[in-house]
Amino acid sequence: MAEILQRAGAWTFDGETVRIVPGTERQVHQLRKALGEVAVPLRAVAGIAYEPGGRKGGRLRLRLRDGADPLSQVASGRLPDAADPYQLAVDKDRTGVAEYFVEEVRNALLLEEVPDTSCDRYLLPGPPVPLTAAGTDGTAAFDGEHIQLEWNWMAEQSKSSAGPRRLLLKELEGVEWTPALGWENGSLRFRPKGTHPTLKPQHDPNCLLLWGVRQTKETGGAVLLAAAVVARLPHPSAGHVVDAAADPPESGTPSRSPTAGRDGERSDTPGIPVAGEADHDGLLRRLRELGELHSTGVLTDDEFALAKKAILDRF
């Protein structure tokens, strides 16, 4: 078990799941608090790093596989650092703990042979519904099946004259979230099937405007609502990516695909064969691969010893 506790939150890793719990202090971004605890299965992780930051400490960054997380799919790397749930500011006196945490996750990724390729299904569930997002010219609400758009007095006449807008999830092709930056407006745009946006956000009846000066207040609700919708739409890579490591999320906790072996034996560790499943050539080949990684400096002495022992213990 690896664990690091900071003012911004806590990260724990039990060998299967990176569990992220946001802090409760005032300076913790509202998006993190609204999202709550996030359980990231190991098979959704592409990498992890600790970035030293001088006298002020450093930062842990968890990198997810492309297409594994609805929130990351919507945000596309545009969340500010303070709002990104997959980053954690680390105090300088906790540098050693952060480095140990990184080592534990990396060792598990190596042993489980988790690929860093794209996923063809979401491995994390979207935010729970119902959700409501406040915008500059109205509000959007999502109950899991319907999106309801209501306009306020700041809406353009093209929107207010058309009245409230109700969209069925099954009628949607997608949703796009554009963050507000400074004084530049953002938007939350829903795309019904067969349509192509041609109107500006302030005139599009399927689009909620996000005013720039209210960025902090609007970032959380709008992007979480967008992620909840995206999680319930067909995955953009469904049918195009073969991903043997991916299982559909059920409750936000990881599940592992057992591999059948001889005499009914089963292994819960992908990539590590059970007794009788591989011959001596396969064992030697795997050990040889680890030796090459060690000799080239990819694995440290401790990492190599741990990986070798884990494989030998399986036979």
Residue frames as qw, qx, qy, qz and C-alpha x, y, z in Angstrom:
[[0.000, 0.887, 0.461, 0.000, 0.00, 0.00, 0.00],
 [0.396, 0.087, 0.009, 0.914, 1.35, 3.40, -1.00],
 [0.120, -0.854, -0.506, 0.006, -0.21, 6.58, 0.33],
 [0.339, 0.096, -0.081, 0.932, 0.46, 10.30, 0.25],
 [0.145, -0.805, -0.557, 0.146, -1.55, 12.87, 2.21],
 [0.292, 0.108, 0.060, 0.948, -1.48, 16.56, 1.30],
 [0.176, 0.367, 0.362, -0.838, -3.61, 19.63, 1.90],
 [0.428, 0.261, -0.384, -0.775, -5.06, 19.35, -1.62],
 [0.895, 0.017, -0.137, -0.424, -6.07, 15.74, -1.06],
 [0.556, -0.414, 0.719, -0.035, -4.92, 12.15, -0.60],
 [0.697, 0.399, -0.505, -0.316, -3.76, 9.51, -3.07],
 [0.628, -0.345, 0.683, -0.142, -3.57, 5.81, -2.19],
 [0.626, 0.403, -0.576, -0.338, -2.54, 2.79, -4.26],
 [0.755, -0.292, 0.515, -0.280, -3.28, -0.80, -3.27],
 [0.365, -0.213, 0.841, 0.337, -1.77, -2.50, -6.32],
 [0.286, 0.445, 0.808, 0.259, -5.01, -2.37, -8.33],
 [0.039, 0.862, 0.440, 0.250, -6.51, 1.08, -7.90],
 [0.285, 0.100, -0.192, 0.934, -5.24, 4.62, -7.51],
 [0.204, -0.755, -0.623, 0.013, -7.79, 6.20, -5.19],
 [0.231, 0.266, -0.031, 0.935, -7.96, 10.00, -5.25],
 [0.267, -0.741, -0.595, 0.157, -9.76, 11.87, -2.49],
 [0.203, 0.686, 0.034, 0.698, -9.94, 15.69, -2.68],
 [0.281, -0.085, -0.542, 0.787, -9.08, 17.86, 0.30],
 [0.141, -0.760, -0.635, -0.014, -11.71, 19.83, 2.16],
 [0.320, -0.468, -0.128, 0.814, -9.80, 23.05, 2.68],
 [0.293, 0.798, 0.243, -0.467, -11.06, 26.28, 1.22],
 [0.078, 0.678, -0.483, -0.549, -8.33, 26.57, -1.40],
 [0.385, 0.041, 0.890, 0.239, -9.19, 23.21, -3.00],
 [0.216, 0.068, -0.459, -0.859, -10.86, 23.84, -6.37],
 [0.631, 0.113, 0.348, -0.684, -14.65, 23.43, -6.44],
 [0.737, 0.314, -0.464, -0.377, -14.47, 21.04, -9.39],
 [0.347, 0.245, -0.876, 0.229, -12.43, 18.58, -7.34],
 [0.271, 0.001, 0.688, -0.673, -14.84, 18.82, -4.44],
 [0.701, 0.247, 0.039, -0.668, -17.86, 18.37, -6.71],
 [0.652, 0.328, -0.651, -0.208, -16.28, 15.37, -8.44],
 [0.802, -0.465, 0.252, -0.276, -15.49, 13.74, -5.09],
 [0.569, -0.421, 0.693, 0.137, -13.52, 10.53, -4.73],
 [0.688, 0.550, -0.344, -0.326, -12.17, 9.01, -7.93],
 [0.763, -0.275, 0.581, 0.070, -11.10, 5.36, -8.18],
 [0.474, 0.680, -0.446, -0.336, -8.75, 4.88, -11.14],
 [0.972, -0.054, 0.227, 0.029, -8.20, 1.22, -12.08],
 [0.479, -0.523, 0.507, 0.490, -4.60, 0.38, -12.89],
 [0.550, 0.279, 0.663, 0.424, -5.52, -0.66, -16.45],
 [0.230, 0.915, 0.318, 0.091, -6.66, 2.94, -17.10],
 [0.328, -0.854, 0.212, 0.345, -3.23, 4.38, -16.22],
 [0.742, 0.631, -0.091, 0.208, -0.71, 5.20, -18.94],
 [0.602, 0.264, -0.362, 0.661, 1.97, 6.61, -16.64],
 [0.455, -0.865, -0.208, 0.048, 2.80, 8.60, -13.54],
 [0.570, 0.388, -0.207, 0.694, 5.52, 11.12, -12.71],
 [0.420, -0.792, -0.250, 0.366, 6.72, 13.32, -9.91],
 [0.440, 0.675, 0.053, 0.590, 7.93, 16.76, -11.01],
 [0.502, -0.404, -0.331, 0.689, 10.19, 18.53, -8.48],
 [0.110, 0.879, 0.314, 0.342, 9.34, 22.20, -8.02],
 [0.285, 0.535, -0.323, 0.727, 12.30, 23.61, -6.11],
 [0.038, 0.131, -0.635, 0.760, 11.77, 25.11, -2.67],
 [0.568, -0.038, 0.126, -0.812, 7.99, 24.96, -2.99],
 [0.669, 0.023, 0.715, -0.204, 7.87, 21.20, -3.43],
 [0.000, 0.157, -0.787, -0.596, 6.66, 19.45, -6.55],
 [0.673, 0.193, 0.049, -0.713, 3.69, 17.86, -8.27],
 [0.428, 0.020, 0.901, 0.064, 2.41, 14.35, -8.86],
 [0.518, 0.363, -0.254, -0.732, 0.84, 13.79, -12.28],
 [0.572, 0.102, 0.812, -0.051, -1.19, 10.73, -13.21],
 [0.302, 0.356, -0.494, -0.734, -1.49, 10.21, -16.96],
 [0.701, 0.196, 0.599, -0.333, -4.50, 8.19, -18.11],
 [0.373, 0.092, 0.779, 0.496, -4.82, 6.20, -21.30],
 [0.239, 0.115, -0.278, -0.923, -6.55, 8.04, -24.11],
 [0.577, -0.155, -0.530, -0.601, -10.27, 7.31, -24.06],
 [0.405, -0.138, -0.852, 0.301, -10.27, 5.75, -20.58],
 [0.131, -0.444, -0.567, 0.681, -11.96, 8.61, -18.71],
 [0.181, 0.773, 0.551, 0.257, -15.02, 10.66, -19.80],
 [0.221, -0.924, -0.087, 0.299, -13.83, 13.74, -17.90],
 [0.420, -0.466, 0.465, 0.625, -10.40, 13.67, -19.53],
 [0.404, 0.380, 0.691, 0.463, -12.07, 13.07, -22.90],
 [0.065, 0.905, 0.408, 0.100, -14.14, 16.24, -22.53],
 [0.325, -0.881, 0.073, 0.337, -11.45, 18.40, -20.92],
 [0.778, 0.536, 0.025, 0.326, -8.71, 17.43, -23.41],
 [0.664, -0.054, -0.176, 0.725, -6.00, 18.78, -21.14],
 [0.076, 0.599, 0.140, 0.785, -7.61, 22.22, -20.82],
 [0.578, -0.750, -0.321, -0.023, -8.37, 22.14, -17.10],
 [0.024, 0.824, -0.407, 0.394, -6.25, 24.47, -14.98],
 [0.425, 0.242, -0.804, 0.338, -3.80, 22.68, -12.68],
 [0.243, -0.150, 0.590, -0.755, -5.83, 23.57, -9.60],
 [0.747, 0.100, 0.113, -0.648, -8.94, 21.89, -11.07],
 [0.651, 0.322, -0.661, -0.191, -7.27, 18.78, -12.53],
 [0.833, -0.441, 0.180, -0.282, -8.07, 15.80, -10.28],
 [0.966, 0.109, -0.047, 0.230, -5.12, 13.86, -11.68],
 [0.407, 0.548, -0.348, 0.642, -2.55, 16.27, -10.28],
 [0.652, -0.696, -0.284, 0.099, -1.48, 16.69, -6.68],
 [0.134, 0.825, -0.341, 0.431, 0.69, 19.48, -5.26],
 [0.871, -0.240, -0.342, 0.258, 3.34, 17.92, -2.99],
 [0.323, -0.926, 0.192, -0.027, 5.13, 19.69, -0.16],
 [0.381, 0.696, -0.596, 0.120, 8.91, 19.59, -0.28],
 [0.302, -0.435, 0.778, -0.337, 9.19, 17.45, 2.85],
 [0.806, 0.137, 0.492, -0.298, 7.02, 14.78, 1.19],
 [0.434, 0.636, -0.522, -0.367, 9.23, 14.37, -1.89],
 [0.038, -0.302, 0.952, -0.022, 10.44, 10.93, -0.80],
 [0.491, 0.267, 0.731, -0.390, 6.88, 9.71, -0.28],
 [0.589, 0.641, -0.010, -0.492, 5.87, 11.00, -3.74],
 [0.297, 0.567, -0.729, -0.244, 8.80, 9.24, -5.39],
 [0.230, -0.082, 0.954, -0.176, 7.95, 5.99, -3.61],
 [0.586, 0.449, 0.458, -0.495, 4.33, 6.32, -4.75],
 [0.523, 0.656, -0.347, -0.420, 5.49, 6.74, -8.37],
 [0.080, 0.420, -0.901, -0.069, 7.77, 3.70, -8.07],
 [0.417, 0.111, 0.842, -0.325, 4.96, 1.50, -6.75],
 [0.638, 0.574, 0.235, -0.456, 2.56, 2.44, -9.56],
 [0.406, 0.663, -0.546, -0.312, 5.23, 2.03, -12.22],
 [0.127, -0.274, 0.952, -0.052, 6.19, -1.41, -10.91],
 [0.540, 0.309, 0.689, -0.372, 2.55, -2.49, -11.01],
 [0.579, 0.674, -0.083, -0.450, 2.16, -1.20, -14.58],
 [0.219, 0.563, -0.775, -0.187, 5.21, -3.20, -15.58],
 [0.250, -0.092, 0.946, -0.186, 4.13, -6.41, -13.86],
 [0.539, 0.461, 0.590, -0.386, 0.57, -6.21, -15.17],
 [0.342, 0.050, 0.635, 0.691, 1.84, -5.25, -18.64],
 [0.249, 0.771, 0.459, -0.364, -0.73, -2.48, -18.93],
 [0.504, 0.375, 0.387, 0.675, -0.52, -0.96, -22.44],
 [0.069, -0.500, -0.162, 0.848, -0.43, 2.80, -22.94],
 [0.051, 0.211, 0.682, 0.699, -2.56, 2.54, -26.08],
 [0.403, -0.124, -0.029, -0.906, -6.01, 4.07, -26.56],
 [0.291, 0.163, 0.875, -0.351, -9.11, 2.44, -25.09],
 [0.202, -0.213, -0.669, -0.683, -12.26, 1.52, -27.00],
 [0.484, -0.656, -0.540, -0.209, -14.45, 1.91, -23.91],
 [0.177, -0.743, 0.288, -0.578, -14.48, 4.04, -20.79],
 [0.617, -0.024, -0.717, 0.325, -12.75, 2.44, -17.82],
 [0.071, -0.165, -0.535, 0.825, -13.99, 5.09, -15.38],
 [0.065, 0.697, 0.713, 0.044, -17.65, 5.97, -14.91],
 [0.108, 0.557, 0.134, 0.813, -18.85, 9.48, -15.59],
 [0.096, -0.124, 0.483, -0.861, -19.98, 11.84, -12.83],
 [0.042, 0.419, 0.891, -0.168, -23.24, 10.76, -11.17],
 [0.176, -0.343, -0.338, -0.859, -26.48, 12.45, -12.19],
 [0.333, 0.860, 0.317, 0.223, -28.58, 14.54, -11.86],
 [0.499, -0.229, 0.019, 0.835, -26.33, 17.50, -12.56],
 [0.185, 0.931, 0.313, -0.001, -26.97, 21.19, -13.16],
 [0.561, -0.027, 0.106, 0.820, -24.60, 23.70, -14.74],
 [0.053, 0.891, 0.267, -0.364, -25.00, 27.46, -14.51],
 [0.562, 0.273, 0.315, 0.715, -23.98, 29.56, -17.48],
 [0.105, -0.140, -0.024, 0.984, -24.03, 33.20, -18.42],
 [0.391, -0.005, -0.286, -0.875, -27.28, 33.08, -20.35],
 [0.816, -0.181, -0.217, -0.505, -29.04, 30.20, -18.64],
 [0.498, -0.410, 0.734, -0.213, -28.70, 26.78, -17.03],
 [0.637, 0.216, -0.672, -0.311, -28.36, 23.21, -18.25],
 [0.632, -0.307, 0.586, -0.404, -29.64, 20.15, -16.37],
 [0.547, 0.269, -0.751, -0.253, -29.04, 16.46, -17.10],
 [0.731, -0.305, 0.378, -0.479, -30.90, 13.56, -15.46],
 [0.484, -0.220, 0.838, 0.125, -29.27, 10.71, -17.36],
 [0.460, 0.420, 0.752, 0.215, -31.76, 10.70, -20.22],
 [0.225, 0.869, 0.367, 0.243, -32.68, 14.33, -20.95],
 [0.394, -0.083, -0.090, 0.911, -30.86, 17.64, -21.20],
 [0.007, -0.869, -0.495, -0.010, -32.94, 20.67, -20.26],
 [0.383, 0.115, 0.016, 0.916, -31.77, 24.15, -21.29],
 [0.112, -0.862, -0.480, 0.119, -33.41, 27.16, -19.60],
 [0.413, 0.451, 0.052, 0.789, -32.59, 30.75, -20.58],
 [0.285, -0.631, -0.415, 0.590, -32.34, 33.83, -18.37],
 [0.188, 0.928, 0.203, -0.249, -32.62, 37.57, -19.07],
 [0.190, -0.706, 0.475, 0.490, -29.07, 37.70, -20.47],
 [0.597, 0.154, 0.731, 0.293, -29.84, 35.29, -23.32],
 [0.039, 0.165, -0.457, -0.873, -29.94, 36.58, -26.89],
 [0.610, 0.222, 0.131, -0.749, -33.39, 36.97, -28.43],
 [0.601, 0.270, -0.664, -0.353, -32.80, 33.97, -30.72],
 [0.291, 0.016, -0.914, 0.282, -32.66, 31.80, -27.61],
 [0.188, 0.169, 0.595, -0.763, -35.22, 33.44, -25.35],
 [0.570, 0.230, -0.135, -0.777, -37.84, 33.64, -28.10],
 [0.580, 0.133, -0.765, -0.246, -37.48, 29.90, -28.77],
 [0.754, -0.488, 0.084, -0.432, -38.05, 29.12, -25.10],
 [0.581, -0.489, 0.647, -0.066, -36.65, 26.23, -23.05],
 [0.584, 0.455, -0.617, -0.267, -34.89, 23.47, -24.96],
 [0.777, -0.280, 0.517, -0.225, -35.26, 19.75, -24.15],
 [0.494, 0.528, -0.654, -0.222, -32.92, 17.21, -25.77],
 [0.968, -0.184, 0.096, -0.141, -33.01, 13.43, -25.48],
 [0.444, -0.604, 0.618, 0.237, -29.69, 11.71, -24.84],
 [0.688, 0.155, 0.674, 0.222, -30.36, 9.20, -27.61],
 [0.477, 0.840, 0.250, 0.062, -30.77, 12.09, -30.07],
 [0.140, -0.919, 0.309, 0.200, -27.29, 13.46, -29.37],
 [0.828, 0.460, -0.222, 0.231, -24.18, 12.85, -31.41],
 [0.647, 0.035, -0.360, 0.672, -21.89, 14.57, -28.93],
 [0.286, -0.939, -0.187, 0.045, -21.20, 17.42, -26.54],
 [0.596, 0.406, -0.152, 0.675, -18.39, 19.97, -26.59],
 [0.448, -0.837, -0.193, 0.248, -17.02, 21.93, -23.65],
 [0.500, 0.546, -0.079, 0.668, -14.89, 25.00, -24.30],
 [0.491, -0.538, -0.419, 0.542, -13.46, 26.62, -21.16],
 [0.052, 0.982, 0.102, 0.152, -13.68, 30.33, -20.53],
 [0.719, -0.029, -0.104, 0.687, -10.23, 31.91, -20.50],
 [0.201, -0.145, -0.107, 0.963, -9.90, 35.30, -18.85],
 [0.359, 0.412, 0.177, -0.818, -12.40, 37.58, -20.59],
 [0.338, 0.188, -0.723, -0.573, -12.90, 35.15, -23.46],
 [0.771, -0.075, 0.177, -0.607, -16.21, 33.30, -23.37],
 [0.114, -0.159, 0.978, 0.072, -16.52, 29.55, -23.13],
 [0.668, 0.046, -0.214, -0.711, -19.42, 27.31, -24.04],
 [0.407, -0.027, 0.898, -0.163, -21.21, 24.02, -23.41],
 [0.510, 0.330, -0.348, -0.714, -22.60, 22.90, -26.78],
 [0.638, 0.082, 0.749, -0.159, -24.82, 19.88, -27.42],
 [0.219, 0.357, -0.622, -0.661, -24.80, 18.41, -30.93],
 [0.787, 0.211, 0.415, -0.405, -27.97, 16.61, -32.04],
 [0.600, 0.006, 0.714, 0.360, -27.46, 13.90, -34.63],
 [0.466, 0.570, 0.554, 0.388, -27.28, 15.09, -38.21],
 [0.022, 0.992, 0.124, 0.025, -26.53, 18.72, -37.31],
 [0.670, 0.144, -0.085, 0.724, -23.37, 20.79, -37.71],
 [0.246, -0.774, -0.290, 0.506, -22.94, 23.89, -35.53],
 [0.432, 0.505, 0.277, 0.694, -22.92, 27.05, -37.63],
 [0.213, -0.891, -0.163, -0.367, -24.13, 29.62, -35.11],
 [0.182, 0.490, -0.552, 0.649, -22.02, 31.38, -32.51],
 [0.299, -0.198, -0.856, 0.373, -22.54, 30.08, -28.95],
 [0.129, 0.228, 0.392, -0.882, -24.60, 33.12, -27.92],
 [0.547, 0.217, -0.196, -0.785, -27.09, 32.39, -30.71],
 [0.430, 0.083, -0.877, -0.197, -27.10, 28.59, -30.79],
 [0.691, -0.391, 0.020, -0.608, -30.22, 27.22, -29.00],
 [0.953, -0.119, -0.276, 0.047, -28.29, 24.02, -28.20],
 [0.609, 0.264, -0.348, 0.662, -25.45, 25.88, -26.52],
 [0.473, -0.835, -0.244, 0.144, -24.96, 27.36, -23.05],
 [0.368, 0.759, -0.215, 0.493, -22.67, 30.38, -22.93],
 [0.734, -0.486, -0.239, 0.411, -19.93, 30.50, -20.27],
 [0.115, 0.967, -0.044, 0.222, -18.80, 34.05, -19.60],
 [0.645, 0.404, -0.425, 0.490, -15.08, 34.55, -19.10],
 [0.077, -0.553, 0.435, -0.707, -15.14, 36.57, -15.89],
 [0.768, -0.328, 0.270, -0.479, -17.07, 33.78, -14.19],
 [0.590, 0.391, -0.704, -0.063, -14.61, 31.07, -15.12],
 [0.021, 0.245, -0.863, 0.441, -14.03, 29.71, -11.60],
 [0.548, 0.087, 0.499, -0.666, -17.73, 29.40, -10.85],
 [0.784, 0.382, -0.040, -0.487, -18.72, 27.86, -14.18],
 [0.287, 0.507, -0.803, -0.128, -15.79, 25.54, -14.91],
 [0.226, -0.139, 0.921, -0.287, -16.82, 22.79, -12.51],
 [0.597, 0.327, 0.540, -0.495, -20.51, 22.41, -13.25],
 [0.622, 0.615, -0.191, -0.445, -20.26, 22.66, -17.05],
 [0.320, 0.500, -0.796, -0.115, -17.37, 20.24, -17.56],
 [0.276, -0.074, 0.905, -0.317, -18.81, 17.70, -15.14],
 [0.662, 0.420, 0.359, -0.506, -22.18, 17.80, -16.87],
 [0.553, 0.617, -0.446, -0.339, -20.45, 17.37, -20.24],
 [0.072, 0.375, -0.922, 0.068, -18.49, 14.39, -18.88],
 [0.490, 0.121, 0.742, -0.441, -21.70, 12.80, -17.53],
 [0.705, 0.541, 0.053, -0.456, -23.30, 13.07, -20.98],
 [0.402, 0.608, -0.659, -0.184, -20.21, 11.78, -22.80],
 [0.214, -0.269, 0.914, -0.217, -20.00, 8.75, -20.48],
 [0.575, 0.295, 0.666, -0.372, -23.49, 7.72, -21.58],
 [0.615, 0.660, -0.172, -0.395, -22.90, 8.17, -25.31],
 [0.965, 0.195, 0.025, 0.176, -21.15, 5.58, -27.53],
 [0.555, -0.586, 0.293, 0.513, -17.38, 5.66, -27.08],
 [0.380, 0.802, -0.229, -0.400, -15.74, 7.52, -30.01],
 [0.144, 0.531, -0.812, -0.196, -13.34, 4.58, -30.59],
 [0.722, 0.001, 0.612, -0.324, -15.83, 1.77, -30.09],
 [0.864, 0.405, 0.298, -0.038, -15.19, -0.96, -32.65],
 [0.518, 0.810, -0.238, 0.139, -11.92, 0.59, -33.81],
 [0.031, 0.663, -0.673, 0.325, -9.49, -0.23, -31.00],
 [0.858, -0.151, -0.491, -0.021, -8.74, -3.71, -29.73],
 [0.101, -0.624, 0.517, -0.578, -8.02, -3.42, -26.04],
 [0.702, -0.136, -0.699, 0.008, -7.64, -6.73, -24.22],
 [0.313, -0.021, -0.616, 0.722, -6.89, -4.95, -20.94],
 [0.273, -0.135, 0.083, -0.949, -10.15, -3.01, -20.84],
 [0.120, -0.420, -0.897, 0.070, -13.29, -4.07, -19.03],
 [0.161, -0.654, -0.323, -0.665, -16.44, -1.93, -18.91],
 [0.015, 0.192, -0.575, 0.795, -16.77, 0.05, -15.66],
 [0.399, -0.501, -0.744, -0.189, -19.58, -1.01, -13.37],
 [0.463, -0.813, -0.343, 0.084, -19.18, 0.72, -10.05],
 [0.071, 0.945, -0.250, 0.197, -16.05, 2.79, -10.58],
 [0.568, -0.586, 0.577, 0.032, -13.79, 0.10, -9.13],
 [0.306, 0.519, -0.717, -0.350, -11.43, -2.01, -11.23],
 [0.929, -0.014, 0.312, -0.200, -12.18, -5.54, -12.28],
 [0.079, -0.583, 0.753, 0.296, -9.59, -7.95, -13.56],
 [0.838, 0.275, -0.257, -0.396, -10.02, -10.55, -16.28],
 [0.689, -0.398, 0.606, -0.010, -8.99, -13.99, -15.07],
 [0.469, 0.524, -0.634, -0.321, -6.98, -16.23, -17.36],
 [0.960, -0.130, 0.097, -0.226, -7.76, -19.93, -17.43],
 [0.028, 0.632, -0.774, -0.031, -4.91, -22.33, -16.85],
 [0.514, 0.096, -0.845, -0.115, -4.37, -26.06, -16.65],
 [0.363, -0.280, -0.845, 0.277, -6.56, -28.08, -14.30],
 [0.230, -0.813, -0.507, -0.169, -8.92, -25.17, -13.81],
 [0.476, -0.437, -0.182, 0.742, -6.27, -22.90, -12.28],
 [0.215, 0.873, 0.310, 0.309, -6.89, -19.20, -12.81],
 [0.482, -0.150, -0.147, 0.850, -4.79, -16.08, -12.48],
 [0.033, 0.904, 0.395, -0.158, -6.15, -12.60, -11.71],
 [0.248, -0.724, 0.257, 0.591, -3.01, -10.94, -13.02],
 [0.723, 0.684, 0.088, -0.044, -3.07, -10.18, -16.77],
 [0.393, 0.807, -0.429, 0.103, 0.24, -10.81, -18.46],
 [0.180, -0.494, 0.817, -0.237, 1.55, -13.20, -15.76],
 [0.696, 0.015, -0.619, -0.365, 0.71, -16.83, -16.75],
 [0.766, -0.446, 0.299, -0.354, -0.45, -19.37, -14.18],
 [0.385, -0.415, 0.821, 0.080, 1.38, -22.54, -13.41],
 [0.558, 0.191, 0.798, 0.123, 1.34, -24.94, -16.35],
 [0.463, 0.807, 0.272, -0.245, 0.23, -22.24, -18.80],
 [0.371, 0.856, -0.355, -0.065, 3.66, -21.39, -20.14],
 [0.951, 0.039, -0.137, 0.273, 6.69, -23.56, -20.81],
 [0.634, -0.497, 0.037, 0.591, 10.27, -22.86, -19.84],
 [0.429, 0.294, 0.335, 0.786, 10.88, -20.96, -23.07],
 [0.122, -0.812, -0.353, -0.449, 8.15, -18.46, -22.20],
 [0.599, -0.763, -0.126, 0.207, 9.53, -17.98, -18.71],
 [0.647, -0.216, 0.197, 0.704, 13.05, -17.45, -19.98],
 [0.279, 0.535, 0.385, 0.699, 11.80, -15.03, -22.63],
 [0.288, -0.887, -0.270, -0.240, 10.04, -12.89, -20.03],
 [0.663, -0.641, 0.033, 0.386, 13.05, -12.88, -17.74],
 [0.593, 0.103, 0.299, 0.740, 15.27, -11.99, -20.68],
 [0.079, 0.761, 0.339, 0.548, 13.05, -9.00, -21.46],
 [0.484, -0.868, -0.109, 0.012, 13.32, -7.81, -17.87],
 [0.732, -0.335, 0.167, 0.569, 17.10, -8.27, -18.01],
 [0.431, 0.421, 0.323, 0.730, 17.28, -6.09, -21.11],
 [0.179, -0.878, -0.245, -0.370, 15.21, -3.38, -19.42],
 [0.663, -0.711, 0.004, 0.235, 17.54, -3.55, -16.43],
 [0.707, -0.097, 0.244, 0.656, 20.73, -3.45, -18.46],
 [0.284, 0.551, 0.320, 0.717, 19.56, -0.42, -20.44],
 [0.129, 0.009, -0.366, 0.921, 18.69, 1.50, -17.28],
 [0.427, -0.400, -0.404, -0.703, 14.92, 1.44, -17.67],
 [0.779, -0.534, -0.302, -0.131, 14.61, -0.60, -14.48],
 [0.158, -0.750, 0.542, -0.345, 16.60, 0.09, -11.32],
 [0.249, 0.235, -0.922, 0.180, 18.21, -2.76, -9.38],
 [0.303, 0.090, 0.716, -0.622, 15.34, -2.82, -6.91],
 [0.663, 0.347, 0.008, -0.663, 12.67, -2.70, -9.64],
 [0.560, 0.363, -0.705, -0.239, 14.35, -5.53, -11.54],
 [0.080, 0.131, -0.927, 0.343, 14.62, -7.68, -8.42],
 [0.455, 0.195, 0.518, -0.697, 10.98, -7.06, -7.53],
 [0.685, 0.391, -0.224, -0.573, 9.73, -7.82, -11.06],
 [0.443, 0.322, -0.833, -0.073, 11.82, -10.98, -11.34],
 [0.098, -0.035, 0.872, -0.478, 10.64, -12.26, -7.97],
 [0.582, 0.255, 0.286, -0.717, 6.99, -11.59, -8.84],
 [0.690, 0.367, -0.460, -0.422, 7.30, -13.69, -12.02],
 [0.341, 0.257, -0.893, 0.142, 9.17, -16.54, -10.39],
 [0.283, -0.013, 0.711, -0.644, 6.67, -16.65, -7.53],
 [0.698, 0.238, -0.006, -0.675, 3.92, -17.41, -10.02],
 [0.748, 0.307, -0.557, -0.188, 5.52, -20.70, -11.08]]
